[in-house]
Every structure is written in structure tokens, then in C-alpha cells.
Amino acid sequence: MSPTHYLRKTCRLCNSSEVTQVVALEPIPLSEGYMADPNAAQAAERFPVDVYMCATCGHVQQLDVIASDVLWDSYTYYSGDAKGMPEHFATVSQRIAARVDLPQDALVVDIGSNDGSLLKPFKERGCRVLGVDPAKDVAAKANADGIPTFDTFMTANLAQRIRKEHGPAQVVCAFNVFAHADDLGEMVDCVHEMLGPDGLFFFEAQYLLDIIDGVLIATIFHEHMSHHSVKPLASFLDRHGLELIAIDRARIQHGSMIGTVQRKGAGRPVEASVHETIALEDARALDQVTTLNAFGADVRALRDSTAALAAQWKADGKRIAAFGAARSGPTLMAQFGLRDMIEFIVDDHPQKVGLCSSGDGVPIRPTADLTKEMPDYCVILAWVHAEKIIETNREYLERGGRFVVLCPQTRVVAASGDVALNAVNA
């Protein structure tokens, strides 16, 4: 162990020590560790991302934890730049406002607010908004854009300060960060502190059932410490004085769930969606070790077939590049056997171009280099945006290039359409 990394011994939700490894994965470097020196980048330390299940409550999680100050240092993800995310947040904010019936001066707090993209629609409605995000550069952009943001972690002291200085919140949100905290108990206690008697807490996280059904291995990296399902979450929230009253499923990020939560005793009934989702999870044995073991077997089969495909291409003298210096990139390269296979990665992010990927030392070049260099194959590491990337890079395909999509199944896309996975000489 190092100051950067430690291994939990207990479940993140119920604190049981009855936790069992259910999916063994290759260790990966930190996803945001871009470096100028390719040798230093290649030598970056790798940390485990194995998946565990709690035998007591059924929660699925990673127990290898990266220290928060390391994990969020030099963070380069901006919600407002992610394809489809601003539109998703605009839709979500409308649904929240309709459910809560927000008065114009209502307080809306967003935990893990990033660049303020979720809070902007609420501000436009006349609400008072506050963001909390530890990524300094990202929080600075939010403040510059008129979204007041604390550039720190959510803590009990901060929650008390917010309530004292701004009053109770009508809405508290935690979107795409509810899986990112090691101490989830502290986070929901902060929610309880800030939330007004009739207020509502809304969270979004990728849904375990979608991860399993889609073999979405790309969603497993160090930031995503929990892989949530409804049954263990409902019990966890209850123990912290909160009540899960509704669940909605969304297709963003290839499958997520949006939970609606109130203070216990606030009076709203628990909606059918909660009971129906728990019944579905029971029917699918989502809290059973055998279910996650089967997912692990699917991951290994996909890794073996993809690694063999890439090895054949290299043996045939083909050039392989990649598209998107995404946070999921190190996971995909490690778990699909693509280390030492990728010549360069194309991306237009100003904080990444000209640097090298952590752990592999692959140079990151502008997207224009894809058609300049015309590699035989281009693996899409920004997997969530695969279809959009293919659609907007037709020239590469028309000139004979082929995209490789890794999630949920590996497929090769040519100008004429998809090529079968086993067509290694295609």
C-alpha cells in the first residue's frame, strides 16, 4: 500500500466485512495522469480495480481506493463539453422542477457539480444555486460562468455552513458522482443536513444491471467505486434517515438510474418504480455472487477474443490508432489486451494533445491526424460516443479505415458496414 492507495476491508454501504471478489481485472493507471515524457508515462504506477460483492447487503463495489486529493488532481472532464450531457441535464432539470414545484428563490445544491452544467437551467429559472466540486480548474470555470461553486470536497462542516448561510435546500443533486465517494455515509448525511423538510435529493449513477447486460467493462475505473443497484441502496438510505421514493432509468452513458429521495417521514409515498425495480433485481439474482462471476466470465471471453484480433492485425503489419483520450481509455486498453498495440490516440482536448497517456505512454495527437495518417484500424476509447464518432468521421471510413467499437461487444466498422469479429483478416 502507498499514501496514494489503500484497500477497504468492509462494504461501503453496510460496513460488513463479508465482502468477496467477484470479478478479477487487470490493474490500471490513473485515468487522468497525462505526461509529456513518454517514458515517465509508461512507467506510471498501476492500481487494482477488482470488483467485490457484499454478502450481507449485495452491494457491488471496488475496495481499492485512490486517495481523493490524487484522484481529483488535474481533472480534465467538463460536463458541458460531453456529447449529450447538457441536453440530458436540461431535461432532468425540467423533470425535477415539475416534481418539486420550485419557487423562484429556491436553493438548489449540486454535489460534484463539475462546471455547473446541471445548475445552469435552475439558475435560469430564478433559483439560487450552489455547486461543490474538488476539481480546482473545473470549479474555477463554473465560478467564471456565474455558478457559485465551492472548490472543495463535500463535508459535514461545509453542509452545516451552507444551511446556516443559505437556508435549507429545496433540491440537492449528486449526478454522476454518487459512485465516486468512498465514504457514501458522510455524503448522504450531508444531504440530510442541507435538505429542507419537504426537499428532495436526486442522484444519478450507472446501473449495475445495465453494466452486466451490456458487458460495460469500460465503466470500471478508479473514480467509479460503487456499481449501484436499488435494493442495497434503499436500505442504506433508510439507515441514514432518508427514503428512496422513485427510480427512473435513463439511457445516458448506456444505462443509468436516477433516484428520488426524501427525508424519512416527509409524507410522499414510495412509488411503484422502486418496488418494481427491486422485484426485477431479485428475479435477476443481482445480489448473488454467481451472477457477478458470470459477468466476469463474459469480460474474460471478450478480452481474449479482442486481444487475439489485435495481435493478428499487428502480425499482419497493420497500424492501430485510437480515438478519444477518455477516462475509460486505460481500462479498455488493459482489459482488452491492447497494451503496446496502439500507435497514437487522437483527441482535441487542449489539456491532453501533445501529452502521453498514463501507463502506456501513447502520444495524443489532434483528431485531424486520423485522416493524415490513415491507420488501418482506429479503436474507439471514448466508447460512450462511438456512434457519433463514426458518424462524424466518415472520410476516414470512405478512404479505407476501420473503426473498432469495444462496448458492449467488439465489432469492426468499415464503410460498407460492420465486419464480423472473427474476420481477423478483414
C-alpha positions as semicolon CSV with decimal commas, in nm:
position;residue;x (nm);y (nm);z (nm)
1;M;0,000;0,000;0,000
2;S;0,106;0,360;-0,056
3;P;-0,024;0,702;0,052
4;T;-0,196;0,706;-0,285
5;H;-0,381;0,378;-0,248
6;Y;-0,545;0,171;0,024
7;L;-0,768;-0,137;0,038
8;R;-1,100;-0,123;0,221
9;K;-1,191;-0,424;0,432
10;T;-1,565;-0,354;0,466
11;C;-1,868;-0,282;0,249
12;R;-1,912;0,082;0,158
13;L;-2,286;0,073;0,231
14;C;-2,340;-0,154;0,531
15;N;-1,988;-0,185;0,675
16;S;-1,999;-0,565;0,669
17;S;-1,666;-0,747;0,644
18;E;-1,831;-1,020;0,436
19;V;-1,701;-0,896;0,101
20;T;-1,594;-1,131;-0,179
21;Q;-1,404;-1,065;-0,500
22;V;-1,636;-1,145;-0,792
23;V;-1,453;-1,003;-1,096
24;A;-1,073;-1,004;-1,129
25;L;-0,938;-0,736;-1,361
26;E;-0,602;-0,610;-1,481
27;P;-0,463;-0,319;-1,273
28;I;-0,474;0,018;-1,447
29;P;-0,304;0,358;-1,411
30;L;-0,492;0,667;-1,300
31;S;-0,703;0,777;-1,594
32;E;-0,618;1,148;-1,584
33;G;-0,240;1,119;-1,547
34;Y;-0,122;1,264;-1,879
35;M;0,251;1,335;-1,909
36;A;0,490;1,499;-2,152
37;D;0,760;1,233;-2,114
38;P;0,652;0,905;-2,280
39;N;0,891;0,700;-2,066
40;A;0,756;0,851;-1,744
41;A;0,401;0,799;-1,869
42;Q;0,472;0,435;-1,950
43;A;0,621;0,382;-1,605
44;A;0,315;0,522;-1,423
45;E;0,203;0,309;-1,132
46;R;-0,095;0,080;-1,183
47;F;-0,355;0,006;-0,918
48;P;-0,615;-0,272;-0,886
49;V;-0,977;-0,229;-0,998
50;D;-1,108;-0,572;-0,900
51;V;-1,480;-0,588;-0,824
52;Y;-1,626;-0,716;-0,496
53;M;-1,973;-0,801;-0,368
54;C;-2,103;-0,768;-0,013
55;A;-2,262;-1,093;0,107
56;T;-2,467;-0,902;0,364
57;C;-2,641;-0,633;0,155
58;G;-2,548;-0,726;-0,205
59;H;-2,369;-0,403;-0,289
60;V;-2,114;-0,432;-0,573
61;Q;-1,806;-0,214;-0,539
62;Q;-1,434;-0,166;-0,570
63;L;-1,240;-0,182;-0,245
64;D;-0,911;-0,046;-0,383
65;V;-0,938;0,326;-0,312
66;I;-0,722;0,606;-0,453
67;A;-0,665;0,900;-0,217
68;S;-0,910;1,176;-0,305
69;D;-0,651;1,451;-0,344
70;V;-0,470;1,234;-0,602
71;L;-0,782;1,116;-0,782
72;W;-0,918;1,465;-0,849
73;D;-0,587;1,640;-0,919
74;S;-0,554;1,781;-1,274
75;Y;-0,906;1,663;-1,361
76;T;-0,991;1,731;-1,726
77;Y;-1,356;1,625;-1,763
78;Y;-1,606;1,906;-1,825
79;S;-1,975;1,812;-1,831
80;G;-2,059;2,093;-2,070
81;D;-1,823;1,951;-2,332
82;A;-1,951;1,591;-2,308
83;K;-2,171;1,499;-2,603
84;G;-2,536;1,480;-2,497
85;M;-2,477;1,575;-2,135
86;P;-2,602;1,938;-2,142
87;E;-2,920;1,820;-2,315
88;H;-2,962;1,543;-2,060
89;F;-2,920;1,788;-1,773
90;A;-3,170;2,029;-1,928
91;T;-3,431;1,751;-1,946
92;V;-3,354;1,634;-1,593
93;S;-3,382;1,986;-1,450
94;Q;-3,726;2,025;-1,608
95;R;-3,844;1,699;-1,452
96;I;-3,704;1,796;-1,112
97;A;-3,869;2,138;-1,124
98;A;-4,202;1,979;-1,215
99;R;-4,180;1,726;-0,933
100;V;-4,073;1,975;-0,664
101;D;-4,272;2,277;-0,785
102;L;-3,977;2,506;-0,725
103;P;-4,038;2,865;-0,617
104;Q;-3,816;3,121;-0,790
105;D;-3,578;3,173;-0,500
106;A;-3,544;2,805;-0,403
107;L;-3,196;2,682;-0,313
108;V;-3,053;2,407;-0,535
109;V;-2,723;2,246;-0,428
110;D;-2,525;2,016;-0,657
111;I;-2,260;1,787;-0,506
112;G;-1,986;1,715;-0,758
113;S;-2,117;1,998;-0,973
114;N;-1,827;1,998;-1,222
115;D;-1,858;2,305;-1,449
116;G;-2,210;2,387;-1,331
117;S;-2,393;2,240;-1,631
118;L;-2,671;2,089;-1,419
119;L;-2,715;2,407;-1,216
120;K;-2,740;2,645;-1,513
121;P;-3,102;2,555;-1,601
122;F;-3,202;2,605;-1,237
123;K;-3,035;2,945;-1,227
124;E;-3,222;3,040;-1,543
125;R;-3,546;2,954;-1,361
126;G;-3,459;3,205;-1,090
127;C;-3,333;2,959;-0,830
128;R;-3,039;3,024;-0,602
129;V;-2,769;2,771;-0,690
130;L;-2,456;2,640;-0,519
131;G;-2,206;2,389;-0,652
132;V;-1,947;2,181;-0,467
133;D;-1,660;2,023;-0,659
134;P;-1,299;1,947;-0,555
135;A;-1,151;1,977;-0,907
136;K;-1,000;2,326;-0,884
137;D;-0,981;2,411;-1,255
138;V;-1,331;2,283;-1,324
139;A;-1,477;2,472;-1,027
140;A;-1,297;2,785;-1,141
141;K;-1,471;2,762;-1,479
142;A;-1,808;2,726;-1,307
143;N;-1,743;3,034;-1,094
144;A;-1,630;3,229;-1,400
145;D;-1,956;3,131;-1,569
146;G;-2,163;3,268;-1,282
147;I;-2,232;2,942;-1,097
148;P;-2,114;2,989;-0,734
149;T;-1,904;2,683;-0,656
150;F;-1,702;2,568;-0,355
151;D;-1,379;2,413;-0,487
152;T;-1,357;2,152;-0,214
153;F;-1,500;1,819;-0,103
154;M;-1,845;1,790;0,048
155;T;-1,802;1,761;0,426
156;A;-2,024;1,783;0,733
157;N;-1,876;2,125;0,817
158;L;-1,950;2,256;0,468
159;A;-2,306;2,118;0,477
160;Q;-2,366;2,296;0,809
161;R;-2,218;2,617;0,669
162;I;-2,441;2,602;0,361
163;R;-2,753;2,550;0,571
164;K;-2,657;2,829;0,811
165;E;-2,566;3,085;0,542
166;H;-2,819;2,997;0,270
167;G;-3,100;2,816;0,446
168;P;-3,244;2,471;0,372
169;A;-3,219;2,339;0,017
170;Q;-3,531;2,253;-0,175
171;V;-3,324;2,033;-0,407
172;V;-2,989;1,858;-0,357
173;C;-2,833;1,674;-0,651
174;A;-2,546;1,429;-0,692
175;F;-2,528;1,337;-1,060
176;N;-2,257;1,102;-1,184
177;V;-2,075;1,138;-0,852
178;F;-2,283;0,909;-0,631
179;A;-2,049;0,626;-0,726
180;H;-1,734;0,834;-0,670
181;A;-1,722;0,869;-0,291
182;D;-1,554;0,618;-0,063
183;D;-1,748;0,748;0,238
184;L;-2,100;0,749;0,099
185;G;-2,238;0,765;0,451
186;E;-2,083;1,107;0,501
187;M;-2,222;1,224;0,167
188;V;-2,581;1,130;0,245
189;D;-2,551;1,270;0,596
190;C;-2,453;1,600;0,432
191;V;-2,759;1,570;0,209
192;H;-2,978;1,516;0,517
193;E;-2,824;1,822;0,682
194;M;-2,883;2,054;0,385
195;L;-3,225;1,929;0,277
196;G;-3,536;2,116;0,386
197;P;-3,829;1,922;0,540
198;D;-4,009;1,897;0,205
199;G;-3,698;1,900;-0,012
200;L;-3,585;1,620;-0,242
201;F;-3,249;1,463;-0,316
202;F;-3,181;1,342;-0,670
203;F;-2,888;1,123;-0,766
204;E;-2,777;0,957;-1,087
205;A;-2,539;0,664;-1,122
206;Q;-2,472;0,394;-1,375
207;Y;-2,695;0,098;-1,302
208;L;-2,543;-0,241;-1,221
209;L;-2,796;-0,433;-1,429
210;D;-2,707;-0,228;-1,738
211;I;-2,336;-0,284;-1,672
212;I;-2,391;-0,660;-1,660
213;D;-2,628;-0,683;-1,957
214;G;-2,408;-0,460;-2,173
215;V;-2,075;-0,606;-2,051
216;L;-1,982;-0,242;-1,987
217;I;-1,631;-0,304;-1,862
218;A;-1,532;0,049;-1,966
219;T;-1,725;0,194;-1,674
220;I;-1,495;0,026;-1,421
221;F;-1,208;0,254;-1,323
222;H;-1,083;0,417;-1,005
223;E;-1,336;0,702;-0,991
224;H;-1,628;0,458;-1,000
225;M;-1,601;0,298;-0,658
226;S;-1,960;0,171;-0,645
227;H;-2,173;-0,006;-0,904
228;H;-2,517;0,065;-0,769
229;S;-2,837;-0,133;-0,760
230;V;-3,161;-0,029;-0,593
231;K;-3,211;-0,293;-0,323
232;P;-2,893;-0,227;-0,119
233;L;-2,922;0,149;-0,178
234;A;-3,275;0,166;-0,038
235;S;-3,164;0,001;0,286
236;F;-2,854;0,220;0,307
237;L;-3,053;0,542;0,267
238;D;-3,305;0,427;0,528
239;R;-3,026;0,384;0,783
240;H;-2,927;0,747;0,723
241;G;-3,273;0,893;0,774
242;L;-3,363;0,911;0,405
243;E;-3,619;0,730;0,193
244;L;-3,594;0,627;-0,172
245;I;-3,932;0,705;-0,328
246;A;-3,877;0,676;-0,704
247;I;-3,639;0,524;-0,959
248;D;-3,614;0,623;-1,323
249;R;-3,386;0,452;-1,574
250;A;-3,212;0,654;-1,844
251;R;-3,006;0,562;-2,149
252;I;-2,734;0,822;-2,090
253;Q;-2,390;0,655;-2,058
254;H;-2,552;0,334;-2,193
255;G;-2,764;0,289;-1,883
256;S;-2,812;0,481;-1,560
257;M;-3,063;0,517;-1,282
258;I;-3,197;0,838;-1,133
259;G;-3,317;0,814;-0,776
260;T;-3,556;1,048;-0,595
261;V;-3,510;1,063;-0,218
262;Q;-3,688;1,242;0,068
263;R;-3,630;1,275;0,440
264;K;-3,797;0,988;0,623
265;G;-4,143;1,091;0,730
266;A;-4,177;1,366;0,469
267;G;-4,505;1,211;0,357
268;R;-4,464;1,126;-0,010
269;P;-4,549;0,763;-0,090
270;V;-4,288;0,520;-0,222
271;E;-4,374;0,485;-0,590
272;A;-4,424;0,161;-0,779
273;S;-4,096;0,212;-0,966
274;V;-3,897;0,130;-0,651
275;H;-4,087;-0,191;-0,577
276;E;-4,081;-0,298;-0,942
277;T;-3,707;-0,240;-0,976
278;I;-3,630;-0,436;-0,661
279;A;-3,850;-0,721;-0,788
280;L;-3,656;-0,716;-1,116
281;E;-3,326;-0,729;-0,928
282;D;-3,449;-1,026;-0,725
283;A;-3,560;-1,205;-1,041
284;R;-3,220;-1,144;-1,200
285;A;-3,032;-1,252;-0,883
286;L;-2,845;-0,925;-0,889
287;D;-2,727;-0,972;-0,530
288;Q;-2,582;-1,320;-0,593
289;V;-2,211;-1,393;-0,636
290;T;-2,282;-1,633;-0,922
291;T;-2,438;-1,351;-1,127
292;L;-2,126;-1,136;-1,098
293;N;-1,899;-1,436;-1,159
294;A;-2,084;-1,493;-1,487
295;F;-2,028;-1,126;-1,576
296;G;-1,656;-1,177;-1,508
297;A;-1,653;-1,476;-1,743
298;D;-1,816;-1,262;-2,015
299;V;-1,547;-0,998;-1,964
300;R;-1,267;-1,256;-1,996
301;A;-1,416;-1,403;-2,313
302;L;-1,448;-1,059;-2,470
303;R;-1,091;-0,971;-2,367
304;D;-0,947;-1,292;-2,513
305;S;-1,120;-1,257;-2,848
306;T;-1,034;-0,887;-2,884
307;A;-0,669;-0,936;-2,784
308;A;-0,636;-1,216;-3,040
309;L;-0,787;-0,994;-3,306
310;A;-0,546;-0,707;-3,234
311;A;-0,247;-0,944;-3,220
312;Q;-0,339;-1,079;-3,562
313;W;-0,356;-0,727;-3,704
314;K;-0,013;-0,644;-3,564
315;A;0,129;-0,969;-3,702
316;D;-0,010;-0,873;-4,042
317;G;0,169;-0,536;-4,023
318;K;-0,148;-0,329;-3,972
319;R;-0,133;0,009;-3,796
320;I;-0,367;0,061;-3,500
321;A;-0,460;0,402;-3,356
322;A;-0,727;0,504;-3,105
323;F;-0,991;0,777;-3,081
324;G;-1,052;0,966;-2,758
325;A;-0,821;1,016;-2,459
326;A;-1,116;0,919;-2,243
327;R;-1,119;0,838;-1,871
328;S;-1,216;0,484;-1,966
329;G;-0,917;0,452;-2,201
330;P;-0,674;0,287;-1,955
331;T;-0,944;0,037;-1,857
332;L;-1,018;-0,056;-2,217
333;M;-0,652;-0,087;-2,315
334;A;-0,572;-0,304;-2,013
335;Q;-0,882;-0,522;-2,004
336;F;-0,895;-0,585;-2,381
337;G;-0,529;-0,677;-2,420
338;L;-0,442;-0,362;-2,618
339;R;-0,126;-0,260;-2,434
340;D;0,160;-0,195;-2,679
341;M;-0,087;-0,218;-2,967
342;I;-0,185;0,149;-3,007
343;E;0,045;0,378;-3,211
344;F;-0,127;0,708;-3,121
345;I;-0,453;0,845;-2,980
346;V;-0,644;1,130;-3,145
347;D;-0,831;1,386;-2,936
348;D;-0,887;1,761;-2,945
349;H;-0,887;1,829;-2,571
350;P;-0,642;2,119;-2,516
351;Q;-0,519;1,971;-2,185
352;K;-0,431;1,639;-2,349
353;V;-0,299;1,699;-2,701
354;G;0,080;1,681;-2,708
355;L;0,099;1,466;-2,396
356;C;0,111;1,089;-2,349
357;S;-0,140;0,854;-2,191
358;S;-0,072;0,732;-1,840
359;G;0,056;0,377;-1,814
360;D;0,102;0,322;-2,187
361;G;0,292;0,632;-2,298
362;V;0,087;0,661;-2,617
363;P;0,112;1,009;-2,775
364;I;-0,209;1,210;-2,801
365;R;-0,246;1,396;-3,130
366;P;-0,515;1,618;-3,287
367;T;-0,810;1,440;-3,448
368;A;-0,706;1,579;-3,788
369;D;-0,415;1,333;-3,777
370;L;-0,656;1,044;-3,822
371;T;-0,707;1,116;-4,191
372;K;-0,349;1,238;-4,234
373;E;-0,201;0,914;-4,105
374;M;-0,482;0,676;-4,212
375;P;-0,409;0,389;-3,971
376;D;-0,570;0,062;-4,077
377;Y;-0,775;0,042;-3,757
378;C;-0,888;0,301;-3,502
379;V;-1,008;0,173;-3,165
380;I;-1,272;0,398;-3,009
381;L;-1,172;0,454;-2,646
382;A;-1,442;0,721;-2,595
383;W;-1,689;0,431;-2,608
384;V;-1,996;0,626;-2,493
385;H;-1,971;0,842;-2,805
386;A;-1,883;0,565;-3,052
387;E;-2,176;0,616;-3,289
388;K;-2,126;0,994;-3,302
389;I;-1,753;0,948;-3,367
390;I;-1,825;0,709;-3,654
391;E;-2,089;0,942;-3,798
392;T;-1,862;1,249;-3,795
393;N;-1,555;1,074;-3,934
394;R;-1,695;0,921;-4,250
395;E;-1,395;1,038;-4,452
396;Y;-1,170;0,802;-4,258
397;L;-1,403;0,512;-4,337
398;E;-1,453;0,609;-4,702
399;R;-1,077;0,611;-4,751
400;G;-1,046;0,258;-4,622
401;G;-1,003;0,300;-4,245
402;R;-1,193;0,087;-3,997
403;F;-1,324;0,178;-3,655
404;V;-1,319;-0,076;-3,372
405;V;-1,602;-0,048;-3,118
406;L;-1,530;-0,230;-2,789
407;C;-1,851;-0,192;-2,588
408;P;-2,082;-0,369;-2,539
409;Q;-1,934;-0,618;-2,789
410;T;-1,628;-0,580;-3,009
411;R;-1,715;-0,502;-3,369
412;V;-1,526;-0,363;-3,664
413;V;-1,694;-0,088;-3,867
414;A;-1,598;-0,029;-4,231
415;A;-1,753;0,198;-4,494
416;S;-1,966;-0,095;-4,610
417;G;-2,089;-0,170;-4,257
418;D;-1,990;-0,391;-3,966
419;V;-1,736;-0,668;-4,012
420;A;-1,767;-0,990;-3,812
421;L;-1,543;-1,013;-3,505
422;N;-1,381;-1,337;-3,617
423;A;-1,287;-1,194;-3,956
424;V;-0,929;-1,128;-3,840
425;N;-0,800;-1,074;-4,189
426;A;-1,084;-0,845;-4,296
